[in-house]
Amino acid sequence: MNKNDRHEIRLAGSGGQGVILATVILAEAAVLAGKYTAQSQSYGPEARGGSCKAETLISDIPFGFTKVQNPTFLMAFTQKALDQYAQDVSKECVVLIDSSLTPPEYIAKEQLVALPILATARDVVGKIQTASVVTVGSINGLLGIANNATMLQAVLMHCPKGTEAMNTKAFEEGMKLASIWKKEHVI
C-alpha cells in the first residue's frame, strides 16, 4: 500500500450500480494479496435504485473492529451519495467522484479525484454496467491495493461467464484513468 498500511474504503451510490460488487472485488484481491480484510454493505429497502453503501477494510496487519470508522477513501457514484457521505470525511480522506458530479465546497481540491468513470464505461467499454469494474481499476490505480494481475484475477472471479474480455477492458480503462490523473496530481 502507498502511504498507509490500512485503508478504510467506503463506496456509496444507488442499488444496482455495482457498489457492493466493487467492494467485494477489492476485498477479494486484498485476500489474494495476503492482506487482512473485511467487507460489509447496507442498502435501503428498495434495493435497486435505493441508497446503497458498501465498505472494505484492508490492512497489512490484523485488526479487531471490522467496520469503517474513519474512511481514508470515499467513492460516490451519485450526487446524493456524495452529499450524504462526504460531509463527515476527514481532510486526509481521498474522495473519488464521477466527473459528472458537483463536488461540495467543503471538499478540498487536494483530496478530490474526479474521473469520467460512467462515460468510460458507457462510451469506451460499451456497457454502463461495467462502471463498478472501471471504478475498481481506478481505485487500485490510485491506492495500489494489489498488483494488477491479482486485482484482475479478483475481477474475473466475480464477472459472469462470457464477459471476461469486456470486464478486463473495463478494469484496464479504470487503471488508465487513475494513471493519467496521477501524472497531473499527487495523492
Rosetta constraint file for C-alpha pairs under 8 A:
AtomPair CA 1 CA 5 HARMONIC 5.99 0.50
AtomPair CA 1 CA 6 HARMONIC 7.83 0.50
AtomPair CA 1 CA 143 HARMONIC 6.53 0.50
AtomPair CA 1 CA 144 HARMONIC 5.55 0.50
AtomPair CA 1 CA 145 HARMONIC 5.67 0.50
AtomPair CA 1 CA 146 HARMONIC 7.87 0.50
AtomPair CA 2 CA 143 HARMONIC 6.28 0.50
AtomPair CA 2 CA 144 HARMONIC 6.55 0.50
AtomPair CA 5 CA 59 HARMONIC 5.49 0.50
AtomPair CA 5 CA 60 HARMONIC 5.41 0.50
AtomPair CA 5 CA 61 HARMONIC 7.45 0.50
AtomPair CA 6 CA 57 HARMONIC 7.31 0.50
AtomPair CA 6 CA 58 HARMONIC 5.56 0.50
AtomPair CA 6 CA 59 HARMONIC 4.16 0.50
AtomPair CA 6 CA 60 HARMONIC 6.60 0.50
AtomPair CA 6 CA 61 HARMONIC 7.96 0.50
AtomPair CA 7 CA 56 HARMONIC 7.96 0.50
AtomPair CA 7 CA 57 HARMONIC 5.81 0.50
AtomPair CA 7 CA 58 HARMONIC 5.14 0.50
AtomPair CA 7 CA 59 HARMONIC 6.39 0.50
AtomPair CA 7 CA 71 HARMONIC 7.58 0.50
AtomPair CA 7 CA 72 HARMONIC 5.88 0.50
AtomPair CA 7 CA 73 HARMONIC 7.19 0.50
AtomPair CA 8 CA 55 HARMONIC 7.40 0.50
AtomPair CA 8 CA 56 HARMONIC 6.20 0.50
AtomPair CA 8 CA 57 HARMONIC 4.76 0.50
AtomPair CA 8 CA 58 HARMONIC 6.64 0.50
AtomPair CA 8 CA 68 HARMONIC 5.56 0.50
AtomPair CA 8 CA 69 HARMONIC 7.62 0.50
AtomPair CA 8 CA 70 HARMONIC 6.75 0.50
AtomPair CA 8 CA 71 HARMONIC 4.71 0.50
AtomPair CA 8 CA 72 HARMONIC 5.11 0.50
AtomPair CA 8 CA 73 HARMONIC 6.28 0.50
AtomPair CA 9 CA 55 HARMONIC 5.50 0.50
AtomPair CA 9 CA 56 HARMONIC 5.18 0.50
AtomPair CA 9 CA 57 HARMONIC 6.20 0.50
AtomPair CA 9 CA 68 HARMONIC 7.22 0.50
AtomPair CA 9 CA 71 HARMONIC 5.68 0.50
AtomPair CA 9 CA 72 HARMONIC 6.18 0.50
AtomPair CA 9 CA 73 HARMONIC 4.79 0.50
AtomPair CA 9 CA 74 HARMONIC 5.98 0.50
AtomPair CA 10 CA 53 HARMONIC 7.06 0.50
AtomPair CA 10 CA 54 HARMONIC 5.90 0.50
AtomPair CA 10 CA 55 HARMONIC 4.43 0.50
AtomPair CA 10 CA 56 HARMONIC 6.64 0.50
AtomPair CA 10 CA 68 HARMONIC 7.47 0.50
AtomPair CA 10 CA 71 HARMONIC 6.35 0.50
AtomPair CA 10 CA 73 HARMONIC 6.28 0.50
AtomPair CA 10 CA 74 HARMONIC 4.88 0.50
AtomPair CA 10 CA 75 HARMONIC 6.39 0.50
AtomPair CA 11 CA 19 HARMONIC 6.05 0.50
AtomPair CA 11 CA 20 HARMONIC 7.93 0.50
AtomPair CA 11 CA 23 HARMONIC 7.34 0.50
AtomPair CA 11 CA 53 HARMONIC 5.78 0.50
AtomPair CA 11 CA 54 HARMONIC 5.35 0.50
AtomPair CA 11 CA 55 HARMONIC 6.17 0.50
AtomPair CA 11 CA 74 HARMONIC 5.79 0.50
AtomPair CA 11 CA 75 HARMONIC 4.71 0.50
AtomPair CA 11 CA 76 HARMONIC 5.94 0.50
AtomPair CA 11 CA 77 HARMONIC 7.71 0.50
AtomPair CA 12 CA 19 HARMONIC 6.36 0.50
AtomPair CA 12 CA 51 HARMONIC 7.66 0.50
AtomPair CA 12 CA 52 HARMONIC 5.68 0.50
AtomPair CA 12 CA 53 HARMONIC 4.34 0.50
AtomPair CA 12 CA 54 HARMONIC 6.41 0.50
AtomPair CA 12 CA 74 HARMONIC 7.82 0.50
AtomPair CA 12 CA 75 HARMONIC 6.35 0.50
AtomPair CA 12 CA 76 HARMONIC 4.98 0.50
AtomPair CA 12 CA 77 HARMONIC 6.17 0.50
AtomPair CA 12 CA 78 HARMONIC 7.59 0.50
AtomPair CA 12 CA 81 HARMONIC 5.55 0.50
AtomPair CA 12 CA 82 HARMONIC 7.58 0.50
AtomPair CA 12 CA 85 HARMONIC 7.77 0.50
AtomPair CA 13 CA 17 HARMONIC 6.98 0.50
AtomPair CA 13 CA 19 HARMONIC 6.63 0.50
AtomPair CA 13 CA 51 HARMONIC 6.02 0.50
AtomPair CA 13 CA 52 HARMONIC 5.34 0.50
AtomPair CA 13 CA 53 HARMONIC 6.53 0.50
AtomPair CA 13 CA 76 HARMONIC 5.85 0.50
AtomPair CA 13 CA 77 HARMONIC 4.69 0.50
AtomPair CA 13 CA 78 HARMONIC 5.16 0.50
AtomPair CA 13 CA 80 HARMONIC 7.52 0.50
AtomPair CA 13 CA 81 HARMONIC 5.23 0.50
AtomPair CA 14 CA 19 HARMONIC 7.69 0.50
AtomPair CA 14 CA 48 HARMONIC 6.94 0.50
AtomPair CA 14 CA 49 HARMONIC 5.11 0.50
AtomPair CA 14 CA 50 HARMONIC 5.24 0.50
AtomPair CA 14 CA 51 HARMONIC 4.66 0.50
AtomPair CA 14 CA 52 HARMONIC 5.11 0.50
AtomPair CA 14 CA 77 HARMONIC 7.45 0.50
AtomPair CA 14 CA 78 HARMONIC 7.07 0.50
AtomPair CA 14 CA 81 HARMONIC 7.89 0.50
AtomPair CA 15 CA 19 HARMONIC 7.35 0.50
AtomPair CA 15 CA 43 HARMONIC 7.04 0.50
AtomPair CA 15 CA 46 HARMONIC 7.91 0.50
AtomPair CA 15 CA 47 HARMONIC 5.12 0.50
AtomPair CA 15 CA 48 HARMONIC 4.12 0.50
AtomPair CA 15 CA 49 HARMONIC 4.74 0.50
AtomPair CA 15 CA 50 HARMONIC 5.31 0.50
AtomPair CA 15 CA 51 HARMONIC 6.06 0.50
AtomPair CA 15 CA 52 HARMONIC 5.34 0.50
AtomPair CA 16 CA 47 HARMONIC 7.44 0.50
AtomPair CA 16 CA 48 HARMONIC 4.88 0.50
AtomPair CA 16 CA 49 HARMONIC 6.35 0.50
AtomPair CA 17 CA 77 HARMONIC 7.76 0.50
AtomPair CA 17 CA 129 HARMONIC 7.06 0.50
AtomPair CA 17 CA 131 HARMONIC 7.48 0.50
AtomPair CA 17 CA 132 HARMONIC 6.84 0.50
AtomPair CA 18 CA 22 HARMONIC 6.03 0.50
AtomPair CA 18 CA 129 HARMONIC 7.65 0.50
AtomPair CA 18 CA 131 HARMONIC 7.52 0.50
AtomPair CA 18 CA 132 HARMONIC 5.12 0.50
AtomPair CA 19 CA 23 HARMONIC 6.63 0.50
AtomPair CA 19 CA 52 HARMONIC 7.11 0.50
AtomPair CA 19 CA 53 HARMONIC 6.94 0.50
AtomPair CA 19 CA 54 HARMONIC 6.32 0.50
AtomPair CA 19 CA 132 HARMONIC 6.54 0.50
AtomPair CA 20 CA 24 HARMONIC 6.20 0.50
AtomPair CA 20 CA 41 HARMONIC 6.49 0.50
AtomPair CA 20 CA 52 HARMONIC 7.97 0.50
AtomPair CA 20 CA 53 HARMONIC 7.39 0.50
AtomPair CA 20 CA 54 HARMONIC 5.40 0.50
AtomPair CA 21 CA 25 HARMONIC 6.16 0.50
AtomPair CA 21 CA 132 HARMONIC 7.18 0.50
AtomPair CA 21 CA 158 HARMONIC 7.86 0.50
AtomPair CA 22 CA 26 HARMONIC 6.25 0.50
AtomPair CA 22 CA 132 HARMONIC 5.52 0.50
AtomPair CA 22 CA 133 HARMONIC 6.62 0.50
AtomPair CA 22 CA 135 HARMONIC 7.35 0.50
AtomPair CA 22 CA 136 HARMONIC 5.98 0.50
AtomPair CA 23 CA 27 HARMONIC 6.08 0.50
AtomPair CA 23 CA 39 HARMONIC 6.77 0.50
AtomPair CA 23 CA 54 HARMONIC 6.37 0.50
AtomPair CA 23 CA 55 HARMONIC 6.21 0.50
AtomPair CA 23 CA 56 HARMONIC 5.85 0.50
AtomPair CA 24 CA 28 HARMONIC 6.04 0.50
AtomPair CA 24 CA 39 HARMONIC 6.63 0.50
AtomPair CA 24 CA 56 HARMONIC 7.74 0.50
AtomPair CA 25 CA 29 HARMONIC 6.13 0.50
AtomPair CA 25 CA 136 HARMONIC 7.55 0.50
AtomPair CA 25 CA 151 HARMONIC 7.67 0.50
AtomPair CA 25 CA 154 HARMONIC 5.55 0.50
AtomPair CA 25 CA 155 HARMONIC 5.85 0.50
AtomPair CA 25 CA 158 HARMONIC 7.10 0.50
AtomPair CA 26 CA 30 HARMONIC 6.22 0.50
AtomPair CA 26 CA 56 HARMONIC 7.35 0.50
AtomPair CA 26 CA 136 HARMONIC 6.94 0.50
AtomPair CA 26 CA 145 HARMONIC 7.78 0.50
AtomPair CA 26 CA 151 HARMONIC 7.35 0.50
AtomPair CA 26 CA 154 HARMONIC 7.58 0.50
AtomPair CA 27 CA 31 HARMONIC 6.29 0.50
AtomPair CA 27 CA 37 HARMONIC 5.97 0.50
AtomPair CA 27 CA 38 HARMONIC 6.77 0.50
AtomPair CA 27 CA 39 HARMONIC 6.40 0.50
AtomPair CA 27 CA 56 HARMONIC 6.25 0.50
AtomPair CA 27 CA 57 HARMONIC 7.68 0.50
AtomPair CA 27 CA 58 HARMONIC 7.17 0.50
AtomPair CA 28 CA 32 HARMONIC 6.23 0.50
AtomPair CA 28 CA 154 HARMONIC 5.81 0.50
AtomPair CA 29 CA 33 HARMONIC 6.07 0.50
AtomPair CA 29 CA 145 HARMONIC 7.74 0.50
AtomPair CA 29 CA 146 HARMONIC 6.36 0.50
AtomPair CA 29 CA 150 HARMONIC 5.95 0.50
AtomPair CA 29 CA 151 HARMONIC 5.07 0.50
AtomPair CA 29 CA 153 HARMONIC 7.49 0.50
AtomPair CA 29 CA 154 HARMONIC 5.22 0.50
AtomPair CA 30 CA 34 HARMONIC 6.39 0.50
AtomPair CA 30 CA 35 HARMONIC 5.21 0.50
AtomPair CA 30 CA 36 HARMONIC 7.02 0.50
AtomPair CA 30 CA 37 HARMONIC 6.63 0.50
AtomPair CA 30 CA 58 HARMONIC 6.69 0.50
AtomPair CA 30 CA 145 HARMONIC 6.50 0.50
AtomPair CA 30 CA 146 HARMONIC 6.26 0.50
AtomPair CA 31 CA 35 HARMONIC 5.27 0.50
AtomPair CA 31 CA 36 HARMONIC 6.40 0.50
AtomPair CA 31 CA 37 HARMONIC 6.63 0.50
AtomPair CA 32 CA 150 HARMONIC 6.76 0.50
AtomPair CA 32 CA 154 HARMONIC 7.97 0.50
AtomPair CA 33 CA 146 HARMONIC 5.92 0.50
AtomPair CA 33 CA 147 HARMONIC 7.92 0.50
AtomPair CA 33 CA 150 HARMONIC 6.89 0.50
AtomPair CA 34 CA 60 HARMONIC 7.97 0.50
AtomPair CA 35 CA 58 HARMONIC 6.65 0.50
AtomPair CA 35 CA 59 HARMONIC 5.82 0.50
AtomPair CA 35 CA 60 HARMONIC 5.13 0.50
AtomPair CA 35 CA 61 HARMONIC 7.38 0.50
AtomPair CA 36 CA 57 HARMONIC 7.94 0.50
AtomPair CA 36 CA 58 HARMONIC 5.75 0.50
AtomPair CA 36 CA 59 HARMONIC 5.17 0.50
AtomPair CA 36 CA 60 HARMONIC 6.08 0.50
AtomPair CA 36 CA 61 HARMONIC 6.50 0.50
AtomPair CA 36 CA 62 HARMONIC 5.96 0.50
AtomPair CA 36 CA 63 HARMONIC 7.70 0.50
AtomPair CA 37 CA 56 HARMONIC 6.87 0.50
AtomPair CA 37 CA 57 HARMONIC 5.23 0.50
AtomPair CA 37 CA 58 HARMONIC 4.53 0.50
AtomPair CA 37 CA 59 HARMONIC 6.38 0.50
AtomPair CA 38 CA 56 HARMONIC 5.60 0.50
AtomPair CA 38 CA 57 HARMONIC 5.18 0.50
AtomPair CA 38 CA 58 HARMONIC 6.93 0.50
AtomPair CA 38 CA 66 HARMONIC 5.88 0.50
AtomPair CA 38 CA 67 HARMONIC 7.72 0.50
AtomPair CA 39 CA 54 HARMONIC 7.43 0.50
AtomPair CA 39 CA 55 HARMONIC 5.60 0.50
AtomPair CA 39 CA 56 HARMONIC 4.34 0.50
AtomPair CA 39 CA 57 HARMONIC 6.45 0.50
AtomPair CA 39 CA 66 HARMONIC 7.84 0.50
AtomPair CA 40 CA 54 HARMONIC 5.67 0.50
AtomPair CA 40 CA 55 HARMONIC 5.32 0.50
AtomPair CA 40 CA 56 HARMONIC 6.58 0.50
AtomPair CA 40 CA 67 HARMONIC 7.50 0.50
AtomPair CA 41 CA 52 HARMONIC 7.55 0.50
AtomPair CA 41 CA 53 HARMONIC 5.68 0.50
AtomPair CA 41 CA 54 HARMONIC 3.96 0.50
AtomPair CA 41 CA 55 HARMONIC 6.12 0.50
AtomPair CA 42 CA 52 HARMONIC 5.90 0.50
AtomPair CA 42 CA 53 HARMONIC 5.35 0.50
AtomPair CA 42 CA 54 HARMONIC 6.24 0.50
AtomPair CA 43 CA 47 HARMONIC 6.08 0.50
AtomPair CA 43 CA 50 HARMONIC 6.91 0.50
AtomPair CA 43 CA 51 HARMONIC 5.58 0.50
AtomPair CA 43 CA 52 HARMONIC 4.16 0.50
AtomPair CA 43 CA 53 HARMONIC 6.15 0.50
AtomPair CA 44 CA 50 HARMONIC 5.42 0.50
AtomPair CA 44 CA 51 HARMONIC 5.42 0.50
AtomPair CA 44 CA 52 HARMONIC 6.51 0.50
AtomPair CA 45 CA 50 HARMONIC 7.13 0.50
AtomPair CA 46 CA 50 HARMONIC 5.00 0.50
AtomPair CA 47 CA 51 HARMONIC 7.43 0.50
AtomPair CA 47 CA 52 HARMONIC 7.55 0.50
AtomPair CA 51 CA 81 HARMONIC 7.55 0.50
AtomPair CA 55 CA 67 HARMONIC 7.65 0.50
AtomPair CA 55 CA 68 HARMONIC 6.61 0.50
AtomPair CA 56 CA 68 HARMONIC 7.27 0.50
AtomPair CA 57 CA 66 HARMONIC 7.02 0.50
AtomPair CA 57 CA 67 HARMONIC 7.25 0.50
AtomPair CA 57 CA 68 HARMONIC 6.53 0.50
AtomPair CA 59 CA 63 HARMONIC 7.58 0.50
AtomPair CA 70 CA 89 HARMONIC 7.00 0.50
AtomPair CA 70 CA 90 HARMONIC 7.46 0.50
AtomPair CA 71 CA 89 HARMONIC 6.50 0.50
AtomPair CA 71 CA 90 HARMONIC 7.74 0.50
AtomPair CA 71 CA 93 HARMONIC 6.25 0.50
AtomPair CA 72 CA 89 HARMONIC 7.99 0.50
AtomPair CA 72 CA 90 HARMONIC 7.89 0.50
AtomPair CA 72 CA 92 HARMONIC 6.66 0.50
AtomPair CA 72 CA 93 HARMONIC 4.24 0.50
AtomPair CA 72 CA 94 HARMONIC 6.17 0.50
AtomPair CA 73 CA 93 HARMONIC 5.21 0.50
AtomPair CA 73 CA 94 HARMONIC 4.73 0.50
AtomPair CA 73 CA 95 HARMONIC 5.92 0.50
AtomPair CA 73 CA 96 HARMONIC 7.56 0.50
AtomPair CA 74 CA 86 HARMONIC 7.49 0.50
AtomPair CA 74 CA 93 HARMONIC 7.02 0.50
AtomPair CA 74 CA 94 HARMONIC 6.25 0.50
AtomPair CA 74 CA 95 HARMONIC 4.80 0.50
AtomPair CA 74 CA 96 HARMONIC 6.06 0.50
AtomPair CA 75 CA 82 HARMONIC 7.93 0.50
AtomPair CA 75 CA 95 HARMONIC 5.88 0.50
AtomPair CA 75 CA 96 HARMONIC 4.59 0.50
AtomPair CA 75 CA 97 HARMONIC 5.75 0.50
AtomPair CA 76 CA 81 HARMONIC 5.65 0.50
AtomPair CA 76 CA 82 HARMONIC 5.07 0.50
AtomPair CA 76 CA 95 HARMONIC 7.81 0.50
AtomPair CA 76 CA 96 HARMONIC 6.58 0.50
AtomPair CA 76 CA 97 HARMONIC 5.31 0.50
AtomPair CA 76 CA 98 HARMONIC 7.38 0.50
AtomPair CA 77 CA 81 HARMONIC 6.86 0.50
AtomPair CA 77 CA 82 HARMONIC 7.46 0.50
AtomPair CA 77 CA 97 HARMONIC 6.50 0.50
AtomPair CA 77 CA 98 HARMONIC 6.43 0.50
AtomPair CA 78 CA 82 HARMONIC 6.23 0.50
AtomPair CA 78 CA 101 HARMONIC 7.12 0.50
AtomPair CA 79 CA 83 HARMONIC 6.07 0.50
AtomPair CA 79 CA 101 HARMONIC 5.83 0.50
AtomPair CA 79 CA 102 HARMONIC 7.11 0.50
AtomPair CA 80 CA 84 HARMONIC 6.07 0.50
AtomPair CA 81 CA 85 HARMONIC 5.95 0.50
AtomPair CA 81 CA 86 HARMONIC 7.94 0.50
AtomPair CA 82 CA 86 HARMONIC 5.41 0.50
AtomPair CA 82 CA 97 HARMONIC 7.79 0.50
AtomPair CA 82 CA 103 HARMONIC 7.67 0.50
AtomPair CA 83 CA 87 HARMONIC 6.69 0.50
AtomPair CA 83 CA 104 HARMONIC 7.07 0.50
AtomPair CA 85 CA 89 HARMONIC 7.29 0.50
AtomPair CA 86 CA 95 HARMONIC 7.60 0.50
AtomPair CA 86 CA 107 HARMONIC 7.48 0.50
AtomPair CA 87 CA 106 HARMONIC 7.42 0.50
AtomPair CA 89 CA 93 HARMONIC 6.13 0.50
AtomPair CA 91 CA 107 HARMONIC 7.71 0.50
AtomPair CA 91 CA 108 HARMONIC 7.26 0.50
AtomPair CA 91 CA 111 HARMONIC 7.01 0.50
AtomPair CA 92 CA 111 HARMONIC 6.93 0.50
AtomPair CA 93 CA 111 HARMONIC 6.49 0.50
AtomPair CA 94 CA 111 HARMONIC 4.78 0.50
AtomPair CA 94 CA 112 HARMONIC 6.11 0.50
AtomPair CA 94 CA 113 HARMONIC 7.28 0.50
AtomPair CA 94 CA 187 HARMONIC 7.62 0.50
AtomPair CA 95 CA 111 HARMONIC 5.92 0.50
AtomPair CA 95 CA 112 HARMONIC 4.90 0.50
AtomPair CA 95 CA 113 HARMONIC 5.99 0.50
AtomPair CA 96 CA 112 HARMONIC 6.09 0.50
AtomPair CA 96 CA 113 HARMONIC 4.65 0.50
AtomPair CA 96 CA 114 HARMONIC 5.85 0.50
AtomPair CA 96 CA 115 HARMONIC 7.48 0.50
AtomPair CA 97 CA 101 HARMONIC 6.67 0.50
AtomPair CA 97 CA 103 HARMONIC 7.93 0.50
AtomPair CA 97 CA 112 HARMONIC 7.67 0.50
AtomPair CA 97 CA 113 HARMONIC 6.29 0.50
AtomPair CA 97 CA 114 HARMONIC 4.94 0.50
AtomPair CA 97 CA 115 HARMONIC 6.46 0.50
AtomPair CA 98 CA 114 HARMONIC 5.52 0.50
AtomPair CA 98 CA 115 HARMONIC 5.16 0.50
AtomPair CA 98 CA 116 HARMONIC 5.42 0.50
AtomPair CA 98 CA 117 HARMONIC 5.53 0.50
AtomPair CA 98 CA 118 HARMONIC 6.71 0.50
AtomPair CA 99 CA 114 HARMONIC 4.74 0.50
AtomPair CA 99 CA 115 HARMONIC 4.95 0.50
AtomPair CA 99 CA 116 HARMONIC 4.96 0.50
AtomPair CA 99 CA 117 HARMONIC 7.37 0.50
AtomPair CA 100 CA 116 HARMONIC 7.18 0.50
AtomPair CA 103 CA 107 HARMONIC 6.85 0.50
AtomPair CA 107 CA 111 HARMONIC 6.92 0.50
AtomPair CA 107 CA 112 HARMONIC 6.84 0.50
AtomPair CA 108 CA 112 HARMONIC 6.56 0.50
AtomPair CA 110 CA 186 HARMONIC 7.87 0.50
AtomPair CA 110 CA 187 HARMONIC 7.50 0.50
AtomPair CA 111 CA 187 HARMONIC 7.28 0.50
AtomPair CA 113 CA 181 HARMONIC 7.84 0.50
AtomPair CA 115 CA 177 HARMONIC 6.70 0.50
AtomPair CA 115 CA 178 HARMONIC 7.89 0.50
AtomPair CA 115 CA 181 HARMONIC 7.95 0.50
AtomPair CA 116 CA 120 HARMONIC 5.97 0.50
AtomPair CA 116 CA 177 HARMONIC 7.86 0.50
AtomPair CA 117 CA 121 HARMONIC 6.21 0.50
AtomPair CA 117 CA 131 HARMONIC 6.16 0.50
AtomPair CA 117 CA 134 HARMONIC 6.32 0.50
AtomPair CA 117 CA 135 HARMONIC 6.61 0.50
AtomPair CA 117 CA 174 HARMONIC 7.34 0.50
AtomPair CA 118 CA 122 HARMONIC 6.09 0.50
AtomPair CA 118 CA 128 HARMONIC 6.47 0.50
AtomPair CA 118 CA 131 HARMONIC 5.68 0.50
AtomPair CA 119 CA 123 HARMONIC 5.55 0.50
AtomPair CA 119 CA 124 HARMONIC 7.41 0.50
AtomPair CA 119 CA 128 HARMONIC 7.85 0.50
AtomPair CA 120 CA 124 HARMONIC 4.92 0.50
AtomPair CA 120 CA 125 HARMONIC 6.34 0.50
AtomPair CA 120 CA 131 HARMONIC 7.70 0.50
AtomPair CA 120 CA 134 HARMONIC 7.65 0.50
AtomPair CA 120 CA 173 HARMONIC 7.34 0.50
AtomPair CA 121 CA 125 HARMONIC 4.96 0.50
AtomPair CA 121 CA 126 HARMONIC 6.11 0.50
AtomPair CA 121 CA 127 HARMONIC 5.62 0.50
AtomPair CA 121 CA 128 HARMONIC 4.87 0.50
AtomPair CA 121 CA 129 HARMONIC 7.16 0.50
AtomPair CA 121 CA 130 HARMONIC 5.49 0.50
AtomPair CA 121 CA 131 HARMONIC 5.05 0.50
AtomPair CA 121 CA 134 HARMONIC 6.63 0.50
AtomPair CA 121 CA 170 HARMONIC 6.66 0.50
AtomPair CA 122 CA 126 HARMONIC 4.84 0.50
AtomPair CA 122 CA 127 HARMONIC 4.79 0.50
AtomPair CA 122 CA 128 HARMONIC 4.34 0.50
AtomPair CA 122 CA 129 HARMONIC 7.94 0.50
AtomPair CA 122 CA 130 HARMONIC 7.93 0.50
AtomPair CA 122 CA 131 HARMONIC 7.88 0.50
AtomPair CA 123 CA 127 HARMONIC 7.45 0.50
AtomPair CA 125 CA 130 HARMONIC 7.50 0.50
AtomPair CA 125 CA 166 HARMONIC 6.73 0.50
AtomPair CA 125 CA 169 HARMONIC 6.46 0.50
AtomPair CA 125 CA 170 HARMONIC 5.84 0.50
AtomPair CA 125 CA 173 HARMONIC 7.84 0.50
AtomPair CA 130 CA 134 HARMONIC 6.29 0.50
AtomPair CA 130 CA 167 HARMONIC 6.69 0.50
AtomPair CA 130 CA 170 HARMONIC 6.20 0.50
AtomPair CA 131 CA 135 HARMONIC 6.03 0.50
AtomPair CA 131 CA 170 HARMONIC 7.52 0.50
AtomPair CA 132 CA 136 HARMONIC 6.24 0.50
AtomPair CA 133 CA 137 HARMONIC 6.25 0.50
AtomPair CA 133 CA 155 HARMONIC 7.23 0.50
AtomPair CA 133 CA 167 HARMONIC 6.63 0.50
AtomPair CA 133 CA 170 HARMONIC 5.74 0.50
AtomPair CA 133 CA 171 HARMONIC 5.42 0.50
AtomPair CA 133 CA 174 HARMONIC 7.44 0.50
AtomPair CA 134 CA 138 HARMONIC 6.21 0.50
AtomPair CA 134 CA 170 HARMONIC 4.86 0.50
AtomPair CA 134 CA 171 HARMONIC 5.03 0.50
AtomPair CA 134 CA 172 HARMONIC 7.53 0.50
AtomPair CA 134 CA 173 HARMONIC 6.29 0.50
AtomPair CA 134 CA 174 HARMONIC 4.23 0.50
AtomPair CA 134 CA 175 HARMONIC 7.63 0.50
AtomPair CA 135 CA 139 HARMONIC 6.03 0.50
AtomPair CA 135 CA 171 HARMONIC 7.72 0.50
AtomPair CA 135 CA 174 HARMONIC 5.98 0.50
AtomPair CA 136 CA 140 HARMONIC 6.08 0.50
AtomPair CA 136 CA 171 HARMONIC 6.70 0.50
AtomPair CA 136 CA 174 HARMONIC 6.97 0.50
AtomPair CA 137 CA 141 HARMONIC 6.00 0.50
AtomPair CA 137 CA 170 HARMONIC 7.54 0.50
AtomPair CA 137 CA 171 HARMONIC 4.56 0.50
AtomPair CA 137 CA 172 HARMONIC 6.36 0.50
AtomPair CA 137 CA 173 HARMONIC 7.17 0.50
AtomPair CA 137 CA 174 HARMONIC 4.22 0.50
AtomPair CA 137 CA 175 HARMONIC 4.60 0.50
AtomPair CA 137 CA 178 HARMONIC 7.83 0.50
AtomPair CA 138 CA 142 HARMONIC 6.15 0.50
AtomPair CA 138 CA 171 HARMONIC 7.78 0.50
AtomPair CA 138 CA 174 HARMONIC 4.33 0.50
AtomPair CA 138 CA 175 HARMONIC 4.92 0.50
AtomPair CA 138 CA 176 HARMONIC 7.53 0.50
AtomPair CA 138 CA 177 HARMONIC 6.29 0.50
AtomPair CA 138 CA 178 HARMONIC 5.00 0.50
AtomPair CA 139 CA 143 HARMONIC 5.92 0.50
AtomPair CA 139 CA 144 HARMONIC 7.71 0.50
AtomPair CA 139 CA 174 HARMONIC 7.94 0.50
AtomPair CA 139 CA 175 HARMONIC 7.92 0.50
AtomPair CA 139 CA 178 HARMONIC 7.49 0.50
AtomPair CA 140 CA 144 HARMONIC 4.85 0.50
AtomPair CA 140 CA 145 HARMONIC 5.59 0.50
AtomPair CA 140 CA 146 HARMONIC 6.97 0.50
AtomPair CA 140 CA 148 HARMONIC 7.77 0.50
AtomPair CA 140 CA 151 HARMONIC 7.63 0.50
AtomPair CA 140 CA 175 HARMONIC 7.13 0.50
AtomPair CA 141 CA 174 HARMONIC 7.61 0.50
AtomPair CA 141 CA 175 HARMONIC 5.06 0.50
AtomPair CA 141 CA 176 HARMONIC 7.86 0.50
AtomPair CA 141 CA 178 HARMONIC 5.22 0.50
AtomPair CA 141 CA 179 HARMONIC 6.46 0.50
AtomPair CA 142 CA 178 HARMONIC 5.75 0.50
AtomPair CA 142 CA 179 HARMONIC 7.65 0.50
AtomPair CA 142 CA 182 HARMONIC 7.41 0.50
AtomPair CA 142 CA 187 HARMONIC 7.85 0.50
AtomPair CA 146 CA 150 HARMONIC 6.08 0.50
AtomPair CA 146 CA 151 HARMONIC 5.90 0.50
AtomPair CA 147 CA 151 HARMONIC 6.31 0.50
AtomPair CA 148 CA 152 HARMONIC 6.00 0.50
AtomPair CA 149 CA 153 HARMONIC 6.09 0.50
AtomPair CA 150 CA 154 HARMONIC 6.40 0.50
AtomPair CA 151 CA 155 HARMONIC 6.30 0.50
AtomPair CA 152 CA 156 HARMONIC 6.17 0.50
AtomPair CA 152 CA 168 HARMONIC 7.01 0.50
AtomPair CA 152 CA 171 HARMONIC 7.09 0.50
AtomPair CA 153 CA 157 HARMONIC 6.22 0.50
AtomPair CA 154 CA 158 HARMONIC 6.67 0.50
AtomPair CA 155 CA 159 HARMONIC 6.41 0.50
AtomPair CA 155 CA 167 HARMONIC 7.42 0.50
AtomPair CA 155 CA 168 HARMONIC 7.87 0.50
AtomPair CA 155 CA 171 HARMONIC 7.90 0.50
AtomPair CA 156 CA 164 HARMONIC 6.24 0.50
AtomPair CA 156 CA 167 HARMONIC 7.36 0.50
AtomPair CA 156 CA 168 HARMONIC 7.65 0.50
AtomPair CA 159 CA 163 HARMONIC 6.59 0.50
AtomPair CA 159 CA 164 HARMONIC 6.80 0.50
AtomPair CA 159 CA 167 HARMONIC 7.23 0.50
AtomPair CA 160 CA 164 HARMONIC 7.47 0.50
AtomPair CA 163 CA 167 HARMONIC 6.09 0.50
AtomPair CA 164 CA 168 HARMONIC 5.96 0.50
AtomPair CA 165 CA 169 HARMONIC 6.21 0.50
AtomPair CA 166 CA 170 HARMONIC 6.23 0.50
AtomPair CA 167 CA 171 HARMONIC 6.11 0.50
AtomPair CA 168 CA 172 HARMONIC 6.17 0.50
AtomPair CA 169 CA 173 HARMONIC 6.02 0.50
AtomPair CA 170 CA 174 HARMONIC 6.22 0.50
AtomPair CA 171 CA 175 HARMONIC 6.32 0.50
AtomPair CA 172 CA 176 HARMONIC 6.24 0.50
AtomPair CA 173 CA 177 HARMONIC 6.29 0.50
AtomPair CA 174 CA 178 HARMONIC 6.43 0.50
AtomPair CA 175 CA 179 HARMONIC 6.13 0.50
AtomPair CA 176 CA 180 HARMONIC 6.10 0.50
AtomPair CA 177 CA 181 HARMONIC 6.22 0.50
AtomPair CA 178 CA 182 HARMONIC 6.01 0.50
AtomPair CA 179 CA 183 HARMONIC 6.36 0.50
AtomPair CA 180 CA 184 HARMONIC 6.91 0.50
AtomPair CA 181 CA 185 HARMONIC 6.13 0.50
AtomPair CA 182 CA 186 HARMONIC 6.10 0.50
AtomPair CA 182 CA 187 HARMONIC 7.59 0.50
